[in-house]
Amino acid sequence: MTGAREGRSLAVHGDPHRDPGALALAITARWRRYRLRAYLFGFAVGMIGTVPVVIATAVIAVGLSVVDVVVPFPWDEVIWTIAFLLLFALSGAWAVARWLPRPFRAALESYVWLATRAETHWAEVIDVRPVPRKPEAQRAFLDSVTVTPGIAGEIATIWLALGDVDTARRVMGAMPETSDVERHQKAETAWLIDFVEGTDGPLDALEASAAALDDEPDRLEAVVGVAVDASRVALVRGTDWIGPMAAVRARLGAEPSTVLWRFAFEPALRTMLLYGGIGVAAYWVFTFFASAAQRGSS
């Protein structure tokens, strides 16, 4: 398929909150303030948690001095900095994933759970990894793919992300309608295209078709999808966009908490190890030059 730059842009309505990615951006912006708190929490835990380590190394140092053992490098300070780094990173990463206001965490878990399901469906029907997210990669993907009913829904959402509502609507027309699930998915895609184009369609029909699905996983996914759509509308209207996604969380069991932990903890841990490592390296560089200057002056 070619022509990734054709069609009307999202600028037809002039509201950035109607962009398909606007809700994700709002979540990221809200989460950012809690990430800063997590870094401060990690720093505090690192400082306080290192105190017992300092005491322990001091006791060991006294013992070494009694037996007249001299270690030719500042081993105690090395242990302190390693302990601080690990405590800082582990506690801060925990706070990123877990220490969140309950409604926001519930909404976040619902959203991440649904996003993970979408990634799984993409992998099932399209042999392209990873999902193209940047416009250049999306256009390259669209130029290389042929629309079939089985992948029309995924293709339509990419056109929509690029701002081409006309092509998104044409591609949506190829989505199958042979089952209740397929009919619901097509109706929801149509609703999203209308929403991006500037129309807040009622969600009653989508709520009813989601609730009527026989398969439990399909029904849960559809229900959460409608909750996300309700959050999109609330974001545009400036009302409580966290509430709809938080309200549906109780229906999903323990899985979303596991998904969020995997999604948030490991990346946060790597980031905080990096930042903490930079801080530790700066400390040792400063200590080295300060010691060198002191020796030079004496």
DRENZALUM-534075 format. One record per atom (N, C-alpha, C): chain; z, x, y. Coordinates in steps of 0.001 Angstrom, whole numbers, always signed. Atoms other than C-alpha are relative to their C-alpha. Layout:
<recs>
A,Z,X,Y .
...
</recs>
This chain:
<recs>
A,+0,+850,-1183 .
A,+0,+0,+0 .
A,+0,+890,+1240 .
A,+59,-752,-1239 .
A,-843,+1275,+3488 .
A,+375,-911,+1145 .
A,-279,+799,-1188 .
A,-146,+163,+7023 .
A,+1456,-164,+301 .
A,-1435,+116,-196 .
A,+3538,+912,+7278 .
A,+397,-160,+1449 .
A,-347,+139,-1417 .
A,+3334,+779,+11064 .
A,-537,-1308,+587 .
A,+534,+1255,-489 .
A,+1729,-2655,+11270 .
A,+1112,-1034,+122 .
A,-947,+1105,-91 .
A,+3460,-5933,+12116 .
A,+896,+83,+1208 .
A,-897,+65,-1149 .
A,+6038,-6955,+14648 .
A,+1235,+844,-232 .
A,-1208,-821,+67 .
A,+8963,-4723,+15407 .
A,+1218,-885,+134 .
A,-1257,+715,-213 .
A,+12618,-5736,+15404 .
A,+255,-256,+1476 .
A,-178,+188,-1438 .
A,+12280,-5507,+19163 .
A,-396,-1390,+455 .
A,+386,+1343,-411 .
A,+10905,-9067,+19136 .
A,+1217,-814,+439 .
A,-1177,+762,-400 .
A,+14472,-10336,+19440 .
A,+918,+797,+911 .
A,-756,-836,-923 .
A,+15980,-7392,+21303 .
A,+1479,+126,-288 .
A,-1408,-74,+333 .
A,+19342,-7612,+19508 .
A,+199,+994,-1139 .
A,-181,-995,+1071 .
A,+20299,-4449,+17572 .
A,+920,-479,-1112 .
A,-890,+514,+1036 .
A,+22942,-6452,+15697 .
A,-764,-763,-1080 .
A,+810,+672,+1013 .
A,+20116,-8202,+13864 .
A,-760,+982,-900 .
A,+593,-999,+879 .
A,+18856,-4961,+12391 .
A,+659,-96,-1377 .
A,-612,+92,+1333 .
A,+19356,-5001,+8581 .
A,+1128,+1006,-221 .
A,-1041,-1005,+161 .
A,+21485,-1858,+8908 .
A,+1145,-123,+979 .
A,-1030,+119,-1047 .
A,+23663,-3136,+11768 .
A,+1393,-181,-586 .
A,-1317,+225,+595 .
A,+26479,-4291,+9500 .
A,+561,+1310,-566 .
A,-444,-1301,+516 .
A,+26635,-897,+7791 .
A,+465,+902,+1139 .
A,-405,-807,-1152 .
A,+26810,+774,+11196 .
A,+1349,-466,+553 .
A,-1285,+530,-479 .
A,+29651,-1540,+12246 .
A,+1138,+433,-921 .
A,-1010,-442,+963 .
A,+31546,-679,+9055 .
A,+311,+1478,+210 .
A,-191,-1438,-204 .
A,+31005,+3038,+9637 .
A,+791,+275,+1269 .
A,-710,-194,-1264 .
A,+32181,+2786,+13240 .
A,+1477,-368,-131 .
A,-1399,+404,+191 .
A,+35348,+930,+12210 .
A,+722,+1001,-902 .
A,-597,-939,+949 .
A,+35990,+3332,+9332 .
A,+293,+1344,+661 .
A,-143,-1314,-633 .
A,+35606,+6357,+11619 .
A,+1393,+188,+606 .
A,-1323,-140,-630 .
A,+38856,+5637,+13450 .
A,+1076,+257,-1046 .
A,-975,-243,+1061 .
A,+40742,+5561,+10154 .
A,-208,+1361,-642 .
A,+232,-1349,+506 .
A,+39102,+8789,+9057 .
A,+707,+1027,+883 .
A,-720,-905,-896 .
A,+40480,+10513,+12146 .
A,+1490,-37,-307 .
A,-1406,+130,+375 .
A,+43907,+9164,+11243 .
A,+283,+725,-1310 .
A,-172,-669,+1289 .
A,+43411,+10490,+7714 .
A,+67,+1513,+172 .
A,-45,-1447,-243 .
A,+42702,+13997,+9026 .
A,+1364,+407,+571 .
A,-1309,-291,-577 .
A,+45886,+13902,+11106 .
A,+1103,-125,-1054 .
A,-957,+184,+1095 .
A,+47811,+12590,+8115 .
A,-38,+1202,-942 .
A,+131,-1160,+870 .
A,+46429,+15403,+5967 .
A,+620,+1236,+612 .
A,-590,-1154,-677 .
A,+47453,+17959,+8561 .
A,+1529,-59,-69 .
A,-1464,+149,+30 .
A,+50993,+16570,+8709 .
A,+544,+258,-1398 .
A,-452,-222,+1376 .
A,+51332,+16491,+4925 .
A,-112,+1476,-358 .
A,+165,-1421,+275 .
A,+49963,+20018,+4732 .
A,+1107,+835,+605 .
A,-1054,-775,-666 .
A,+52472,+21314,+7258 .
A,+1369,-232,-651 .
A,-1313,+310,+584 .
A,+55471,+19508,+5779 .
A,+71,+453,-1457 .
A,-2,-342,+1417 .
A,+54461,+20048,+2164 .
A,+18,+1487,-268 .
A,-2,-1447,+191 .
A,+54074,+23783,+2688 .
A,+1400,+590,+164 .
A,-1361,-520,-231 .
A,+57739,+24156,+3697 .
A,+682,+403,-1309 .
A,-615,-440,+1261 .
A,+59022,+24150,+77 .
A,-675,+1244,-580 .
A,+717,-1179,+491 .
A,+56320,+26685,-785 .
A,+488,+1245,+736 .
A,-507,-1128,-790 .
A,+57515,+28927,+2059 .
A,+1387,+412,-498 .
A,-1348,-294,+492 .
A,+61109,+28645,+805 .
A,-77,+713,-1352 .
A,+119,-602,+1325 .
A,+60033,+29463,-2752 .
A,-495,+1440,+86 .
A,+506,-1374,-128 .
A,+58033,+32509,-1689 .
A,+1036,+918,+637 .
A,-1055,-812,-609 .
A,+60942,+33681,+452 .
A,+1015,+447,-1058 .
A,-923,-349,+1086 .
A,+63228,+33568,-2602 .
A,-609,+1080,-886 .
A,+685,-1002,+829 .
A,+60643,+35486,-4632 .
A,-35,+1339,+720 .
A,+47,-1243,-776 .
A,+60292,+38046,-1821 .
A,+1329,+734,-30 .
A,-1329,-623,+78 .
A,+64047,+38630,-1836 .
A,+190,+660,-1361 .
A,-121,-561,+1334 .
A,+63942,+39162,-5580 .
A,-817,+1274,-173 .
A,+840,-1194,+89 .
A,+61067,+41638,-5286 .
A,+624,+1172,+748 .
A,-618,-1080,-768 .
A,+62924,+43584,-2608 .
A,+1208,+593,-723 .
A,-1177,-479,+738 .
A,+66035,+43810,-4805 .
A,-410,+1007,-1069 .
A,+455,-915,+1056 .
A,+64038,+45455,-7578 .
A,-957,+1044,+552 .
A,+808,-1016,-683 .
A,+62160,+47562,-5020 .
A,-1484,-54,-391 .
A,+1428,+205,+269 .
A,+58702,+46073,-5737 .
A,-696,-333,+1314 .
A,+746,+225,-1236 .
A,+56194,+46244,-2881 .
A,-1407,-475,-346 .
A,+1351,+531,+207 .
A,+53064,+44083,-2926 .
A,-854,+435,+1188 .
A,+761,-614,-1102 .
A,+50298,+45805,-888 .
A,-859,-972,+819 .
A,+708,+971,-847 .
A,+49025,+42586,+764 .
A,+938,-1174,+251 .
A,-925,+1105,-344 .
A,+50646,+39524,+2387 .
A,-140,-1183,-962 .
A,+183,+1003,+1049 .
A,+50783,+37528,-856 .
A,+641,-1338,+346 .
A,-680,+1248,-331 .
A,+53249,+35021,+516 .
A,-827,-851,+965 .
A,+827,+743,-951 .
A,+50985,+34066,+3431 .
A,-1257,-555,-662 .
A,+1158,+501,+752 .
A,+48032,+33759,+1065 .
A,+372,-1278,-743 .
A,-461,+1193,+721 .
A,+50032,+31291,-1039 .
A,+230,-1156,+963 .
A,-227,+1063,-989 .
A,+51072,+29368,+2084 .
A,-1307,-667,+425 .
A,+1258,+569,-497 .
A,+47517,+28960,+3320 .
A,-723,-782,-1088 .
A,+625,+747,+1096 .
A,+46223,+27904,-120 .
A,+710,-1335,-196 .
A,-757,+1249,+162 .
A,+49031,+25346,-434 .
A,-326,-981,+1126 .
A,+318,+881,-1128 .
A,+48340,+23987,+3039 .
A,-1398,-600,-174 .
A,+1376,+476,+134 .
A,+44597,+23752,+2354 .
A,-96,-1109,-1038 .
A,+77,+1003,+1058 .
A,+45054,+21834,-893 .
A,+724,-1289,+390 .
A,-741,+1195,-422 .
A,+47699,+19477,+505 .
A,-742,-759,+1093 .
A,+763,+613,-1087 .
A,+45648,+18841,+3640 .
A,-1189,-779,-549 .
A,+1220,+635,+497 .
A,+42464,+18054,+1698 .
A,+304,-1181,-914 .
A,-289,+1064,+963 .
A,+43982,+15973,-1102 .
A,+621,-1218,+672 .
A,-654,+1141,-652 .
A,+46252,+13831,+1079 .
A,-926,-669,+1003 .
A,+929,+587,-962 .
A,+43620,+13372,+3775 .
A,-1091,-798,-677 .
A,+1042,+729,+725 .
A,+40931,+12361,+1272 .
A,+554,-1279,-604 .
A,-633,+1229,+493 .
A,+43372,+9909,-308 .
A,+83,-1032,+1122 .
A,-145,+932,-1124 .
A,+44005,+8385,+3120 .
A,-1342,-599,+406 .
A,+1325,+530,-332 .
A,+40266,+8048,+3793 .
A,-361,-1159,-906 .
A,+402,+1012,+970 .
A,+39813,+6003,+626 .
A,+1002,-1134,-179 .
A,-1028,+990,+338 .
A,+43113,+4152,+392 .
A,+807,-512,+1196 .
A,-881,+415,-1091 .
A,+45095,+4074,+3647 .
A,-831,-692,+1081 .
A,+814,+810,-900 .
A,+43160,+1307,+5367 .
A,+680,-1357,+173 .
A,-525,+1359,-149 .
A,+44168,-2076,+6826 .
A,-524,-895,-1119 .
A,+366,+779,+1188 .
A,+44124,-4581,+3997 .
A,-1283,-816,+173 .
A,+1256,+770,-116 .
A,+41408,-6913,+5380 .
A,-1234,+897,+44 .
A,+1159,-887,-86 .
A,+39106,-4031,+6254 .
A,-291,+650,-1344 .
A,+227,-610,+1312 .
A,+39624,-2351,+2906 .
A,-626,-1004,-958 .
A,+583,+1025,+865 .
A,+38888,-5629,+1102 .
A,-1475,-217,+326 .
A,+1400,+177,-405 .
A,+35705,-6111,+3128 .
A,-843,+1200,-403 .
A,+718,-1228,+341 .
A,+34694,-2496,+2579 .
A,-265,+72,-1496 .
A,+188,-36,+1445 .
A,+35225,-2755,-1171 .
A,-1077,-994,-434 .
A,+1040,+977,+329 .
A,+33094,-5908,-1335 .
A,-1383,+536,+365 .
A,+1296,-491,-465 .
A,+30309,-4291,+680 .
A,-489,+1160,-867 .
A,+399,-1161,+803 .
A,+30298,-1018,-1277 .
A,-335,-425,-1424 .
A,+306,+529,+1331 .
A,+30412,-2911,-4579 .
A,-1399,-603,-41 .
A,+1324,+611,-30 .
A,+27350,-4928,-3588 .
A,-1090,+1052,+184 .
A,+981,-1057,-213 .
A,+25535,-1825,-2334 .
A,-249,+786,-1285 .
A,+149,-708,+1275 .
A,+26200,-104,-5656 .
A,-819,-818,-983 .
A,+810,+874,+867 .
A,+24788,-3093,-7511 .
A,-1471,+44,+411 .
A,+1384,-73,-474 .
A,+21691,-2947,-5328 .
A,-653,+1308,-438 .
A,+515,-1294,+462 .
A,+21279,+755,-6171 .
A,-340,-69,-1489 .
A,+247,+141,+1434 .
A,+21532,-130,-9860 .
A,-1271,-786,-261 .
A,+1217,+801,+179 .
A,+18844,-2809,-9566 .
A,-1238,+798,+378 .
A,+1122,-848,-402 .
A,+16596,-380,-7705 .
A,-378,+944,-1140 .
A,+256,-937,+1096 .
A,+16963,+2128,-10539 .
A,-614,-702,-1202 .
A,+530,+744,+1147 .
A,+16142,-586,-13078 .
A,-1472,-342,+152 .
A,+1370,+503,-179 .
A,+12847,-1652,-11516 .
A,-942,+1002,+654 .
A,+858,-948,-702 .
A,+11577,+1349,-9500 .
A,+374,+1419,-416 .
A,-244,-1364,+488 .
A,+11210,+4867,-10859 .
A,-125,+997,+1144 .
A,-35,-918,-1135 .
A,+11940,+6604,-7538 .
A,+1463,+278,+313 .
A,-1373,-398,-306 .
A,+15156,+8541,-6895 .
A,-36,+1063,+1094 .
A,-919,+1110,-273 .
A,+16956,+8449,-4588 .
A,-723,-1102,+758 .
A,+570,+1060,-822 .
A,+16395,+5227,-2670 .
A,-374,+585,+1360 .
A,+379,-558,-1308 .
A,+14396,+6199,+444 .
A,+743,-699,+1134 .
A,-806,+573,-1069 .
A,+16585,+5716,+3508 .
A,-528,+343,+1385 .
A,+543,-377,-1295 .
A,+14918,+7594,+6328 .
A,-1399,-590,+162 .
A,+1302,+651,-212 .
A,+11840,+5987,+7946 .
A,-1172,+780,-579 .
A,+1121,-790,+517 .
A,+9557,+8878,+6982 .
A,-108,-154,-1515 .
A,+0,+141,+1453 .
A,+10582,+8646,+3322 .
A,-383,-1426,-405 .
A,+340,+1389,+306 .
A,+10298,+4840,+3383 .
A,-1495,-235,+141 .
A,+1437,+180,-196 .
A,+6775,+4963,+4786 .
A,-793,+707,-1092 .
A,+682,-722,+1066 .
A,+5735,+7588,+2263 .
A,+87,-777,-1315 .
A,-157,+796,+1218 .
A,+7137,+5428,-527 .
A,-910,-1219,+31 .
A,+827,+1199,-97 .
A,+5372,+2302,+718 .
A,-1486,+330,-140 .
A,+1396,-400,+114 .
A,+2084,+4179,+957 .
A,-387,+335,-1435 .
A,+295,-432,+1366 .
A,+2380,+5183,-2688 .
A,+213,-1090,-1040 .
A,-374,+1017,+976 .
A,+3452,+1907,-4292 .
A,-918,-1219,+99 .
A,+738,+1261,+51 .
A,+1630,-1229,-5374 .
A,+994,-1130,-238 .
A,-959,+1103,+109 .
A,+3501,-4488,-4916 .
A,-291,-816,-1256 .
A,+50,+909,+1141 .
A,+4200,-6439,-8104 .
A,+1163,-973,+143 .
A,-1110,+951,-129 .
A,+6426,-9490,-8510 .
A,+1350,+607,-329 .
A,-1261,-575,+421 .
A,+9081,-7389,-10229 .
A,+689,+853,+1048 .
A,-596,-875,-1012 .
A,+9586,-5078,-7241 .
A,-196,-531,+1415 .
A,+323,+536,-1325 .
A,+8534,-7354,-4381 .
A,+1242,-132,+880 .
A,-1208,+148,-799 .
A,+12126,-7999,-3277 .
A,+443,+1320,+613 .
A,-384,-1314,-521 .
A,+12942,-4303,-2947 .
A,-991,+479,+1061 .
A,+1013,-446,-969 .
A,+9667,-3611,-1148 .
A,+127,-766,+1316 .
A,-136,+812,-1212 .
A,+10194,-6492,+1279 .
A,+1156,+498,+863 .
A,-1142,-461,-794 .
A,+13600,-5138,+2313 .
A,-294,+1332,+693 .
A,+355,-1260,-656 .
A,+12109,-1717,+3058 .
A,-890,-276,+1207 .
A,+810,+369,-1161 .
A,+9447,-3257,+5277 .
A,+886,-558,+1109 .
A,-897,+590,-990 .
A,+12218,-5185,+6973 .
A,+814,+1085,+695 .
A,-756,-1098,-595 .
A,+14245,-2011,+7493 .
A,-845,+777,+1001 .
A,+910,-691,-923 .
A,+11183,-485,+9173 .
A,-359,-861,+1208 .
A,+251,+863,-1145 .
A,+10994,-3473,+11504 .
A,-1258,-834,-96 .
A,+1255,+752,+149 .
A,+7823,-5052,+10105 .
A,+302,-1327,-688 .
A,-404,+1281,+571 .
A,+8888,-8658,+9633 .
A,-1181,-766,-588 .
A,+1170,+703,+527 .
A,+5345,-9957,+9080 .
A,-326,+458,-1417 .
A,+310,-517,+1338 .
A,+4648,-7664,+6140 .
A,+1132,-309,-962 .
A,-1135,+343,+863 .
A,+8139,-8239,+4788 .
A,-124,-1432,-505 .
A,+134,+1396,+411 .
A,+7468,-11971,+4747 .
A,-1154,-175,-988 .
A,+1135,+97,+935 .
A,+4075,-11529,+3055 .
A,+382,+537,-1377 .
A,-407,-578,+1284 .
A,+5555,-9289,+373 .
A,+1012,-906,-690 .
A,-980,+910,+578 .
A,+8438,-11704,-142 .
A,-691,-1131,-758 .
A,+719,+1075,+674 .
A,+5859,-14313,-1116 .
A,-350,+311,-1439 .
A,+326,-395,+1370 .
A,+5151,-12324,-4272 .
A,+1218,-12,-915 .
A,-1199,+14,+843 .
A,+8757,-12552,-5479 .
A,-57,-1171,-980 .
A,+91,+1074,+1001 .
A,+8985,-14589,-8709 .
A,+1048,-1079,+221 .
A,-931,+1125,-108 .
A,+10700,-17971,-8962 .
A,+122,-713,-1336 .
A,-17,+592,+1341 .
A,+10897,-18495,-12714 .
A,+1398,-301,-516 .
A,-1380,+255,+427 .
A,+14706,-18602,-12942 .
A,+850,-315,+1223 .
A,-908,+305,-1110 .
A,+17645,-19742,-10857 .
A,+358,+1263,+787 .
A,-334,-1252,-676 .
A,+18543,-16116,-10104 .
A,-1140,+431,+905 .
A,+1157,-415,-793 .
A,+15026,-15306,-8916 .
A,-198,-912,+1196 .
A,+165,+923,-1132 .
A,+14879,-18431,-6779 .
A,+1059,+266,+1065 .
A,-1043,-321,-977 .
A,+18204,-17559,-5173 .
A,-334,+1291,+741 .
A,+327,-1283,-634 .
A,+17116,-13974,-4505 .
A,-1131,-161,+1012 .
A,+1115,+212,-934 .
A,+13890,-15133,-2893 .
A,+474,-768,+1234 .
A,-518,+777,-1131 .
A,+15709,-17685,-742 .
A,+865,+869,+904 .
A,-843,-863,-811 .
A,+18215,-15054,+373 .
A,-832,+1009,+781 .
A,+886,-920,-714 .
A,+15441,-12613,+1249 .
A,-669,-707,+1172 .
A,+601,+781,-1080 .
A,+13734,-15356,+3268 .
A,+1003,-219,+1131 .
A,-1033,+188,-1030 .
A,+17018,-16051,+5071 .
A,+169,+1273,+817 .
A,-215,-1264,-704 .
A,+17446,-12360,+5922 .
A,-1169,+301,+937 .
A,+1156,-226,-875 .
A,+13907,-12103,+7293 .
A,+90,-886,+1231 .
A,-174,+900,-1146 .
A,+14519,-15159,+9474 .
A,+1098,+506,+930 .
A,-1122,-499,-793 .
A,+17824,-13671,+10614 .
A,-434,+1190,+848 .
A,+468,-1176,-735 .
A,+16252,-10352,+11586 .
A,-957,-413,+1113 .
A,+972,+470,-976 .
A,+13553,-12265,+13418 .
A,+657,-781,+1133 .
A,-708,+647,-1095 .
A,+16180,-14118,+15456 .
A,+563,-1372,-289 .
A,-469,+1335,+344 .
A,+17159,-17270,+13551 .
A,+1228,+76,-892 .
A,-1196,+68,+835 .
A,+20663,-17936,+12217 .
A,-63,-1254,-866 .
A,+123,+1156,+874 .
A,+19795,-20223,+9360 .
A,+1320,-338,-671 .
A,-1232,+378,+695 .
A,+22567,-22220,+7645 .
A,+66,+671,-1372 .
A,-203,-679,+1278 .
A,+24057,-20593,+4560 .
A,+419,-962,-1119 .
A,-479,+973,+989 .
A,+25018,-23803,+2771 .
A,-832,+5,-1275 .
A,+869,+45,+1182 .
A,+22003,-23841,+460 .
A,+165,+1261,-835 .
A,-204,-1248,+738 .
A,+22495,-20176,-467 .
A,+1351,+2,-706 .
A,-1317,+75,+639 .
A,+26185,-20764,-1144 .
A,-54,-882,-1246 .
A,+101,+924,+1135 .
A,+25319,-23686,-3423 .
A,-779,+625,-1146 .
A,+804,-595,+1074 .
A,+22613,-21817,-5342 .
A,+713,+1193,-634 .
A,-771,-1111,+565 .
A,+24896,-18791,-5748 .
A,+1075,-524,-947 .
A,-1079,+557,+819 .
A,+27756,-20896,-7097 .
A,-517,-635,-1285 .
A,+562,+693,+1155 .
A,+25407,-22643,-9543 .
A,-549,+935,-1071 .
A,+551,-933,+981 .
A,+24269,-19485,-11338 .
A,+903,+68,-1231 .
A,-771,+37,+1243 .
A,+25333,-19458,-14992 .
A,+612,+1350,-357 .
A,-467,-1324,+386 .
A,+25677,-15714,-15532 .
A,+1044,+499,+1003 .
A,-1101,-378,-884 .
A,+29001,-14448,-14152 .
A,-335,+1186,+902 .
A,+346,-1112,-902 .
A,+27772,-11024,-12888 .
A,-1011,-391,+1067 .
A,+993,+450,-982 .
A,+24748,-12639,-11226 .
A,+644,-892,+1047 .
A,-646,+915,-939 .
A,+26951,-15316,-9683 .
A,+874,+767,+990 .
A,-847,-786,-894 .
A,+29446,-12808,-8299 .
A,-842,+781,+1006 .
A,+859,-760,-904 .
A,+26675,-10668,-6863 .
A,-596,-904,+1070 .
A,+580,+930,-962 .
A,+25074,-13687,-5233 .
A,+1040,-480,+1003 .
A,-1064,+467,-892 .
A,+28392,-14912,-3809 .
A,+336,+1073,+1033 .
A,-294,-1087,-936 .
A,+29137,-11500,-2284 .
A,-1162,+187,+971 .
A,+1160,-106,-885 .
A,+25589,-11361,-923 .
A,+36,-1029,+1120 .
A,-98,+1036,-1029 .
A,+26121,-14647,+906 .
A,+1129,+329,+974 .
A,-1100,-409,-887 .
A,+29448,-13347,+2258 .
A,-460,+1082,+970 .
A,+553,-1031,-875 .
A,+27629,-10290,+3610 .
A,-893,-632,+1068 .
A,+840,+691,-982 .
A,+25108,-12604,+5265 .
A,+853,-707,+1051 .
A,-905,+639,-963 .
A,+27961,-14551,+6852 .
A,+586,+1030,+956 .
A,-503,-1066,-869 .
A,+29327,-11266,+8175 .
A,-1061,+441,+992 .
A,+1089,-339,-924 .
A,+25925,-10470,+9665 .
A,-38,-988,+1173 .
A,+27,+1023,-1046 .
A,+25977,-13760,+11560 .
A,+1193,+180,+935 .
A,-1198,-185,-826 .
A,+29544,-13145,+12748 .
A,-138,+1214,+912 .
A,+197,-1192,-819 .
A,+28572,-9678,+13985 .
A,-889,-310,+1199 .
A,+890,+381,-1093 .
A,+25752,-11139,+16059 .
A,+734,-862,+1018 .
A,-702,+939,-883 .
A,+28033,-13812,+17478 .
A,+1266,+598,+611 .
A,-1191,-633,-545 .
A,+30856,-11371,+18233 .
A,+1294,-572,-520 .
A,-1207,+558,+594 .
A,+33340,-13079,+15916 .
A,+460,+904,-1154 .
A,-613,-796,+1062 .
A,+35294,-11874,+12874 .
A,-1009,+270,-1112 .
A,+985,-331,+1033 .
A,+32692,-10092,+10742 .
A,+652,+604,-1248 .
A,-695,-538,+1164 .
A,+35309,-8586,+8400 .
A,+438,-1127,-939 .
A,-567,+1102,+770 .
A,+36699,-11943,+7255 .
A,-830,-475,-1178 .
A,+772,+521,+1137 .
A,+33798,-13242,+5110 .
A,-37,+945,-1197 .
A,+45,-953,+1110 .
A,+33549,-10050,+3048 .
A,+1384,+206,-602 .
A,-1363,-152,+516 .
A,+37331,-9731,+2761 .
A,+394,-1198,-860 .
A,-401,+1223,+708 .
A,+37674,-13341,+1581 .
A,-527,-38,-1428 .
A,+608,+58,+1325 .
A,+35389,-12813,-1408 .
A,+510,+1099,-923 .
A,-421,-1168,+797 .
A,+37058,-9606,-2569 .
A,+840,-389,-1213 .
A,-921,+365,+1079 .
A,+39665,-11354,-4729 .
A,-728,-433,-1268 .
A,+749,+471,+1156 .
A,+36931,-12625,-7048 .
A,-562,+1137,-846 .
A,+737,-1106,+620 .
A,+35762,-9156,-8053 .
A,+844,+878,-914 .
A,-821,-790,+896 .
A,+38718,-7753,-9981 .
A,+245,+1411,+518 .
A,-377,-1367,-367 .
A,+39553,-4044,-10022 .
A,-1195,+905,+263 .
A,+1157,-900,-81 .
A,+36029,-2624,-10113 .
A,-299,+500,+1410 .
A,+329,-510,-1337 .
A,+35416,-2460,-6324 .
A,+923,+1106,+486 .
A,-914,-1073,-411 .
A,+38532,-316,-5833 .
A,-427,+1320,-617 .
A,+495,-1202,+671 .
A,+37176,+2157,-8380 .
A,-1277,+497,+656 .
A,+1262,-360,-646 .
A,+33761,+2093,-6730 .
A,+261,+656,+1348 .
A,-300,-571,-1315 .
A,+35230,+2726,-3272 .
A,+640,+1376,-143 .
A,-641,-1304,+217 .
A,+37397,+5575,-4604 .
A,-1059,+1066,-290 .
A,+1072,-951,+336 .
A,+34335,+7252,-6116 .
A,-906,+259,+1201 .
A,+887,-110,-1160 .
A,+32314,+6587,-2984 .
A,+637,+796,+1130 .
A,-658,-564,-1184 .
A,+34929,+7821,-500 .
A,+803,+1259,-274 .
A,-952,-1097,+183 .
A,+37436,+10214,-2077 .
A,-686,+1354,-172 .
A,+608,-1307,+281 .
A,+35195,+12966,-3443 .
A,-744,+569,+1210 .
A,+634,-553,-1208 .
A,+32983,+13296,-316 .
A,+1013,+400,+1066 .
A,-1024,-343,-995 .
A,+36070,+13220,+1917 .
A,+733,+1275,-403 .
A,-681,-1205,+476 .
A,+37744,+15868,-253 .
A,-843,+1239,+292 .
A,+870,-1145,-278 .
A,+34731,+18170,+42 .
A,-29,+314,+1494 .
A,+39,-208,-1448 .
A,+34584,+17651,+3804 .
A,+1287,+638,+499 .
A,-1275,-522,-486 .
A,+38278,+18319,+4298 .
A,+270,+1402,-535 .
A,-98,-1379,+487 .
A,+38175,+21404,+2077 .
A,-833,+931,+883 .
A,+847,-810,-879 .
A,+35332,+22648,+4264 .
A,+692,+232,+1340 .
A,-666,-142,-1300 .
A,+37150,+21934,+7542 .
A,+1264,+837,-123 .
A,-1216,-771,+191 .
A,+40412,+23257,+6187 .
A,-294,+1458,-280 .
A,+382,-1376,+280 .
A,+38678,+26350,+4848 .
A,-416,+747,+1252 .
A,+379,-625,-1276 .
A,+37182,+27032,+8262 .
A,+1255,+342,+810 .
A,-1239,-257,-724 .
A,+40640,+26694,+9811 .
A,+779,+1172,-589 .
A,-709,-1100,+658 .
A,+42190,+29017,+7234 .
A,-695,+1328,+273 .
A,+740,-1232,-282 .
A,+39413,+31577,+7701 .
A,+234,+464,+1433 .
A,-245,-362,-1397 .
A,+39916,+31451,+11477 .
A,+1403,+587,+155 .
A,-1374,-512,-67 .
A,+43650,+31987,+10986 .
A,+61,+1446,-476 .
A,-59,-1356,+540 .
A,+43104,+35068,+8845 .
A,-780,+994,+861 .
A,+731,-888,-904 .
A,+40480,+36515,+11188 .
A,+853,+330,+1223 .
A,-870,-225,-1164 .
A,+42846,+36031,+14134 .
A,+1157,+926,-373 .
A,-1122,-833,+436 .
A,+45715,+37553,+12152 .
A,-428,+1454,-169 .
A,+499,-1354,+213 .
A,+43608,+40583,+11197 .
A,-180,+741,+1314 .
A,+255,-669,-1285 .
A,+42495,+41339,+14733 .
A,+1278,+184,+805 .
A,-1273,-136,-708 .
A,+45971,+40704,+16146 .
A,+800,+1181,-575 .
A,-699,-1124,+617 .
A,+47460,+43150,+13633 .
A,-653,+1318,+367 .
A,+722,-1232,-356 .
A,+44723,+45696,+14384 .
A,+320,+401,+1431 .
A,-285,-301,-1411 .
A,+45372,+45423,+18120 .
A,+1427,+520,+148 .
A,-1389,-462,-87 .
A,+49116,+45817,+17581 .
A,+141,+1431,-496 .
A,-49,-1364,+503 .
A,+48609,+48938,+15481 .
A,-619,+991,+978 .
A,+659,-866,-959 .
A,+46241,+50341,+18086 .
A,+854,+277,+1213 .
A,-842,-189,-1185 .
A,+48701,+49812,+20932 .
A,+1207,+868,-299 .
A,-1147,-820,+368 .
A,+51470,+51516,+18987 .
A,-463,+1394,-451 .
</recs>
